[in-house]
Amino acid sequence: MKLLSVLFILGCATFWGQGNLQFNQVKLITSVETVPAGKTWKISGFLASPNGNYQSITQPSTAEYLISINGSPVNLGRRAHFNNNYQVHQAEVRSTEEFWIPAGTTLAASQNIAFISIIEFNIIP
């Protein structure tokens, strides 16, 4: 009976599944790009722009990290920093929670972001 139940569950999962994912490539996105048909992108992180929205002041300031998805700004976070040496901070690697975007979605680096790191997968039916 357990074997029959397991086979039933596996059969249902296969019937209603969305397909398998196959690694295709790693990309760095700067300008507007569209996820191709039959593919999905996993956004894995970003690299901050070396000339981000920093100010050479002795008071704390913040920089927002924005990307554009389908033309809408998405805030990946803020970084507060204190600069008491009157020097501008250099580029730094920042990461974010990974998330997925489907085929047909546009993506671009925006405010204070030089590159978006994505992993592209083929969707195999």
Order of alpha helices (4+ residues) and beta strands (2+ residues): alpha-beta-beta-beta-beta-beta-beta-beta-beta-beta
